[in-house]
Amino acid sequence: MLKANVRQLAYWPFLLVILCLAVNAYSTESPFDRYPIHFVTVDETAIAYQDMGARDGEPVLLIMGLGAQMLHWGDTLVQGLLDQGYRVVLIDNRDAGLSQKFYRLAAPPVWWTMVRAKVGLTPEPAYGLQDMAADAVGVLQALGIDRAHIVGASMGGMIAQVLAAAYPQRALTLTSIMSSSGAPNLSESSPEAVSALASGAKSGLSREEELANRVSIARTIGSPEYFSTEYARQLAERVMNRGSYGPGTVRQFQAILASGDRTDILKTIAVPTLVIHGDKDPLLPLDHGRDTAEKIPGAEFVAISGMGHALEPEVSRRVLSAMLPFWRAQLGSQPLREGLGPSPEIAPY
């Protein structure tokens, strides 16, 4: 009996090593892999989403940009929110990621859409930013979330602006990141950034060609100080494994152009607002962020040094350092329940 106990004790160091490795593997696993993907139908449009973290955590809704997927928020930012106890809800916008594609609708070349816009011919989009805002609200409604911190990046920031204006009862706060008001007098994108943007809508590329193109786009519009080819390639591979769809990017771009100048909308936003922008953004230069903050009553503006038009890990840490104190300062400033008004129709998918 004594020998048997000794033999059992001899295994403990190995068991502890295995346990430590398992714990470490879990802690380094992407939050996108730890939580399932769900779908909900909002006004006949299927929207993919992930619901992460504690159900009693303060809700955060993350809305990504043009042609991007929820994966583009990155592990650093999402895990950072989870570590602080937030309930994080992420969506794929319509026509992107795993959400419904509008295959039957026209998607003219990006260059043609831009030429028409330059001469004052507003595109007739398949849908608008207001429809995408309604999609996001539909996800919140399906989850029984009355209010959330609404966070949008790039086009997602524009959608978040529309959401906060049209559904103020749904927003605890608004955070608009590397986005714009759409005002016509703001600095133009660099030619390289425009070219990169257009290349994102290419179709018919081989996997390796698309992978190289995505890395090139990330290098062109990203943060010069923090860009990593390895990180950009890993993210691109993950995104491509979920699927890519060029025509959807074109239709989303049309929705942006059709939205035009949102100055009048921004002036009606009454929820606490934080605007974050990078001083190295080649796609939407710094004055786009500053202008957005000036047009939203009481908004705070934070410029992040070295940040381009992407959320690399170090940039994400700086974004968190701006967002989290702002949200905590607003804690208790608004009740979580109130008359919510009309919401989009939703149905299980």
C-alpha positions as CSV (number, residue, x, y, z in Angstrom):
1,M,0.0,0.0,0.0
2,L,2.8,2.4,0.9
3,K,4.6,1.7,-2.4
4,A,1.3,2.3,-4.3
5,N,0.9,5.7,-2.6
6,V,4.5,6.6,-3.4
7,R,4.0,5.8,-7.0
8,Q,0.8,8.0,-7.1
9,L,2.7,10.9,-5.5
10,A,5.4,10.5,-8.2
11,Y,2.8,11.4,-10.9
12,W,1.9,14.7,-9.3
13,P,4.6,16.8,-10.8
14,F,3.6,15.6,-14.2
15,L,-0.1,16.3,-13.5
16,L,0.8,19.8,-12.3
17,V,2.8,20.5,-15.5
18,I,-0.1,19.3,-17.6
19,L,-2.6,21.4,-15.6
20,C,-0.4,24.5,-16.0
21,L,-0.1,24.0,-19.7
22,A,-3.9,23.6,-20.0
23,V,-4.5,26.8,-18.0
24,N,-1.9,28.7,-20.1
25,A,-3.4,27.4,-23.3
26,Y,-6.9,28.6,-22.3
27,S,-5.6,32.0,-21.2
28,T,-3.9,32.5,-24.6
29,E,-6.7,31.2,-26.7
30,S,-8.5,33.8,-28.8
31,P,-11.8,34.9,-27.2
32,F,-13.3,34.5,-30.7
33,D,-12.6,30.8,-30.4
34,R,-14.0,30.4,-26.9
35,Y,-17.5,31.7,-27.7
36,P,-19.9,30.3,-30.3
37,I,-21.2,32.3,-33.2
38,H,-25.0,32.9,-33.3
39,F,-27.4,34.3,-35.8
40,V,-30.5,36.4,-35.6
41,T,-32.8,37.6,-38.3
42,V,-33.5,41.4,-38.2
43,D,-36.1,42.6,-40.7
44,E,-35.4,39.6,-42.9
45,T,-31.6,40.0,-42.7
46,A,-29.5,37.4,-41.0
47,I,-26.9,38.9,-38.7
48,A,-24.0,36.9,-37.2
49,Y,-22.9,37.8,-33.7
50,Q,-20.9,36.6,-30.7
51,D,-21.9,37.2,-27.1
52,M,-18.9,37.1,-24.8
53,G,-18.3,37.4,-21.1
54,A,-20.5,37.5,-18.0
55,R,-24.2,38.0,-18.7
56,D,-24.4,40.4,-15.8
57,G,-21.5,42.5,-17.1
58,E,-22.1,46.0,-18.4
59,P,-22.8,45.5,-22.2
60,V,-20.6,46.7,-24.9
61,L,-21.6,46.5,-28.6
62,L,-18.7,46.6,-31.1
63,I,-19.4,47.5,-34.8
64,M,-16.6,47.1,-37.3
65,G,-15.9,49.0,-40.5
66,L,-16.0,48.8,-44.3
67,G,-15.7,45.2,-45.5
68,A,-14.4,44.1,-42.1
69,Q,-15.5,41.3,-39.8
70,M,-15.8,41.2,-36.0
71,L,-12.4,39.6,-36.0
72,H,-10.8,42.9,-36.9
73,W,-11.4,44.2,-33.4
74,G,-8.5,41.8,-32.4
75,D,-7.9,39.7,-29.4
76,T,-6.1,42.4,-27.4
77,L,-9.1,44.8,-27.3
78,V,-11.8,42.2,-26.9
79,Q,-9.9,40.2,-24.2
80,G,-9.1,43.5,-22.5
81,L,-12.8,44.3,-22.2
82,L,-13.6,40.8,-20.9
83,D,-10.8,41.0,-18.3
84,Q,-12.6,44.1,-16.9
85,G,-15.9,42.3,-16.6
86,Y,-17.7,43.7,-19.6
87,R,-20.2,41.7,-21.6
88,V,-19.0,42.0,-25.2
89,V,-21.3,41.7,-28.2
90,L,-19.7,41.7,-31.6
91,I,-21.5,41.7,-35.0
92,D,-20.6,41.1,-38.6
93,N,-22.3,43.9,-40.6
94,R,-24.7,42.8,-43.4
95,D,-22.8,41.8,-46.6
96,A,-19.6,41.0,-44.6
97,G,-18.2,38.1,-42.6
98,L,-20.8,35.5,-41.8
99,S,-23.8,37.8,-42.0
100,Q,-26.2,37.7,-44.9
101,K,-24.9,38.6,-48.4
102,F,-27.0,40.5,-50.9
103,Y,-25.9,38.6,-53.9
104,R,-28.8,39.6,-56.1
105,L,-28.0,43.4,-55.8
106,A,-25.7,45.4,-58.0
107,A,-22.2,46.2,-56.9
108,P,-20.5,48.5,-59.5
109,P,-16.7,49.0,-59.3
110,V,-15.4,51.2,-56.5
111,W,-13.7,53.6,-59.0
112,W,-17.0,54.2,-60.8
113,T,-18.8,54.8,-57.5
114,M,-16.1,57.3,-56.5
115,V,-16.2,59.1,-59.9
116,R,-20.0,59.5,-59.7
117,A,-19.7,60.9,-56.1
118,K,-17.0,63.3,-57.2
119,V,-19.3,64.9,-59.8
120,G,-22.2,65.1,-57.3
121,L,-24.1,62.0,-58.3
122,T,-25.1,60.4,-55.0
123,P,-25.2,56.6,-55.4
124,E,-28.4,54.7,-54.9
125,P,-27.3,52.2,-52.3
126,A,-28.8,48.8,-51.8
127,Y,-29.2,49.8,-48.1
128,G,-28.1,52.7,-45.9
129,L,-26.2,53.2,-42.6
130,Q,-29.6,53.5,-40.9
131,D,-30.4,49.9,-42.0
132,M,-27.1,48.7,-40.6
133,A,-27.8,50.6,-37.3
134,A,-31.1,48.8,-37.1
135,D,-29.4,45.5,-37.6
136,A,-27.2,46.2,-34.6
137,V,-30.2,47.3,-32.4
138,G,-32.0,44.1,-33.5
139,V,-29.1,42.0,-32.1
140,L,-29.3,43.9,-28.7
141,Q,-33.1,43.3,-28.7
142,A,-32.7,39.6,-29.4
143,L,-30.3,39.3,-26.4
144,G,-32.5,41.3,-24.1
145,I,-30.0,44.1,-23.7
146,D,-31.7,47.4,-23.2
147,R,-28.6,49.6,-23.2
148,A,-25.0,49.2,-24.2
149,H,-21.8,51.1,-24.7
150,I,-22.0,51.6,-28.5
151,V,-18.5,51.4,-30.1
152,G,-17.8,51.7,-33.8
153,A,-14.6,51.9,-35.8
154,S,-14.4,53.6,-39.2
155,M,-17.6,52.9,-41.1
156,G,-18.7,51.2,-37.8
157,G,-18.2,54.6,-36.1
158,M,-20.6,56.1,-38.7
159,I,-23.1,53.3,-38.0
160,A,-22.7,53.9,-34.2
161,Q,-23.3,57.7,-34.7
162,V,-26.6,56.9,-36.6
163,L,-27.6,54.4,-33.9
164,A,-27.0,56.9,-31.0
165,A,-29.0,59.5,-32.8
166,A,-31.9,57.3,-33.9
167,Y,-32.0,55.0,-30.8
168,P,-30.7,57.1,-27.9
169,Q,-32.5,54.9,-25.4
170,R,-30.2,52.0,-26.5
171,A,-26.9,53.8,-25.8
172,L,-25.2,54.1,-22.5
173,T,-22.4,55.9,-24.3
174,L,-21.1,56.3,-27.8
175,T,-17.4,55.8,-28.8
176,S,-16.5,56.7,-32.4
177,I,-13.1,55.4,-33.4
178,M,-11.1,56.5,-36.5
179,S,-14.4,57.7,-38.1
180,S,-15.8,60.8,-39.6
181,S,-18.8,63.1,-39.8
182,G,-18.8,62.9,-43.6
183,A,-18.5,66.7,-43.9
184,P,-17.2,67.8,-47.3
185,N,-14.5,70.2,-46.1
186,L,-12.3,67.7,-44.4
187,S,-8.9,66.4,-45.4
188,E,-8.9,63.8,-48.2
189,S,-7.5,60.4,-47.9
190,S,-4.0,59.8,-49.2
191,P,-3.9,58.3,-52.8
192,E,-2.2,55.2,-51.5
193,A,-5.0,54.7,-48.9
194,V,-7.7,55.1,-51.5
195,S,-6.0,52.6,-53.7
196,A,-5.7,50.2,-50.8
197,L,-9.4,50.7,-50.0
198,A,-10.4,49.9,-53.6
199,S,-8.2,46.8,-53.7
200,G,-10.2,45.3,-50.8
201,A,-13.1,44.8,-53.1
202,K,-11.2,42.6,-55.6
203,S,-12.7,39.3,-56.4
204,G,-11.3,36.2,-58.1
205,L,-7.9,36.2,-56.4
206,S,-6.2,33.0,-55.3
207,R,-5.9,32.5,-51.6
208,E,-2.2,33.5,-51.6
209,E,-2.9,36.6,-53.7
210,E,-5.7,37.7,-51.4
211,L,-3.6,37.1,-48.4
212,A,-0.8,39.2,-49.8
213,N,-3.3,41.9,-50.7
214,R,-4.7,42.0,-47.2
215,V,-1.3,42.3,-45.7
216,S,-0.5,45.1,-48.1
217,I,-3.7,47.0,-47.2
218,A,-2.9,46.6,-43.5
219,R,0.6,48.0,-44.1
220,T,-0.7,50.9,-46.1
221,I,-3.5,52.2,-43.9
222,G,-2.2,50.8,-40.5
223,S,-0.1,52.4,-37.8
224,P,3.5,52.8,-39.0
225,E,5.1,52.4,-35.6
226,Y,3.1,49.3,-34.6
227,F,2.6,47.4,-37.9
228,S,3.7,43.8,-37.8
229,T,3.7,41.7,-41.0
230,E,3.3,38.5,-38.8
231,Y,0.3,39.9,-37.0
232,A,-1.3,41.2,-40.2
233,R,-0.9,37.9,-41.9
234,Q,-2.3,35.9,-39.0
235,L,-5.3,38.2,-38.8
236,A,-5.8,38.0,-42.6
237,E,-5.7,34.2,-42.5
238,R,-8.3,34.1,-39.7
239,V,-10.6,36.5,-41.6
240,M,-10.2,34.5,-44.9
241,N,-11.0,31.3,-43.1
242,R,-14.4,32.7,-42.2
243,G,-14.9,33.9,-45.8
244,S,-14.5,37.1,-47.8
245,Y,-16.9,38.9,-50.1
246,G,-15.7,41.8,-52.3
247,P,-19.1,42.9,-53.7
248,G,-20.4,43.5,-50.2
249,T,-17.6,46.0,-49.6
250,V,-18.7,47.9,-52.6
251,R,-22.3,48.1,-51.4
252,Q,-21.2,49.2,-47.9
253,F,-19.1,51.9,-49.6
254,Q,-22.1,53.1,-51.5
255,A,-24.0,53.3,-48.1
256,I,-21.2,55.5,-46.7
257,L,-21.3,57.9,-49.7
258,A,-25.1,58.1,-49.7
259,S,-25.0,59.0,-46.0
260,G,-23.2,62.2,-47.0
261,D,-22.7,64.9,-44.4
262,R,-24.0,63.8,-41.0
263,T,-23.5,67.1,-39.2
264,D,-27.1,67.6,-38.5
265,I,-27.4,64.1,-37.1
266,L,-24.4,64.5,-34.9
267,K,-25.8,67.7,-33.4
268,T,-28.8,65.7,-32.0
269,I,-26.7,63.1,-30.2
270,A,-27.3,63.5,-26.5
271,V,-25.5,60.5,-25.0
272,P,-22.0,60.8,-23.5
273,T,-19.6,60.5,-26.4
274,L,-15.9,59.8,-26.8
275,V,-14.2,60.3,-30.1
276,I,-10.8,58.5,-30.6
277,H,-8.6,59.1,-33.6
278,G,-5.0,58.5,-34.7
279,D,-2.6,61.2,-35.8
280,K,-1.2,58.9,-38.5
281,D,-4.4,57.9,-40.2
282,P,-4.0,58.1,-44.0
283,L,-7.6,57.1,-44.8
284,L,-9.4,59.5,-42.5
285,P,-6.9,62.1,-41.3
286,L,-7.0,63.5,-37.8
287,D,-9.3,66.4,-38.6
288,H,-12.1,63.9,-39.3
289,G,-12.1,62.8,-35.7
290,R,-11.7,66.3,-34.3
291,D,-14.5,67.6,-36.4
292,T,-16.8,64.7,-35.3
293,A,-16.1,65.6,-31.6
294,E,-16.8,69.3,-32.2
295,K,-20.2,68.5,-33.7
296,I,-21.5,66.2,-31.0
297,P,-22.5,68.2,-27.9
298,G,-20.2,67.6,-25.0
299,A,-18.1,65.0,-26.7
300,E,-14.5,64.3,-25.5
301,F,-11.7,63.9,-28.1
302,V,-8.6,61.8,-27.7
303,A,-5.8,61.7,-30.3
304,I,-3.6,58.7,-30.2
305,S,0.0,59.2,-31.2
306,G,1.2,56.8,-33.9
307,M,-2.2,55.3,-34.6
308,G,-3.2,54.8,-38.2
309,H,-6.4,53.3,-39.5
310,A,-6.1,49.9,-37.7
311,L,-6.2,48.3,-34.3
312,E,-2.9,46.7,-33.9
313,P,-2.3,45.2,-30.4
314,E,-0.4,48.2,-29.0
315,V,-3.0,50.6,-30.5
316,S,-5.8,48.6,-28.9
317,R,-4.1,48.9,-25.5
318,R,-4.1,52.7,-26.0
319,V,-7.7,52.7,-27.1
320,L,-8.7,50.7,-24.0
321,S,-6.7,53.2,-21.8
322,A,-9.0,56.0,-23.2
323,M,-12.3,54.2,-23.3
324,L,-12.4,52.5,-19.9
325,P,-11.9,55.6,-17.7
326,F,-14.5,57.4,-19.9
327,W,-17.1,54.7,-19.4
328,R,-16.4,54.5,-15.6
329,A,-16.9,58.2,-15.3
330,Q,-20.3,57.8,-16.9
331,L,-21.3,54.9,-14.7
332,G,-24.7,55.5,-13.2
333,S,-25.3,58.5,-15.3
334,Q,-28.1,56.8,-17.2
335,P,-30.6,54.1,-16.1
336,L,-30.3,50.8,-17.9
337,R,-34.0,50.6,-18.4
338,E,-36.3,53.3,-19.8
339,G,-38.9,53.6,-22.5
340,L,-37.1,52.1,-25.4
341,G,-39.4,53.0,-28.2
342,P,-39.8,51.1,-31.5
343,S,-37.2,48.5,-32.4
344,P,-36.5,46.5,-35.6
345,E,-38.4,43.3,-36.1
346,I,-36.3,40.3,-35.1
347,A,-36.7,36.5,-35.5
348,P,-34.6,33.5,-34.5
349,Y,-32.4,32.2,-37.3
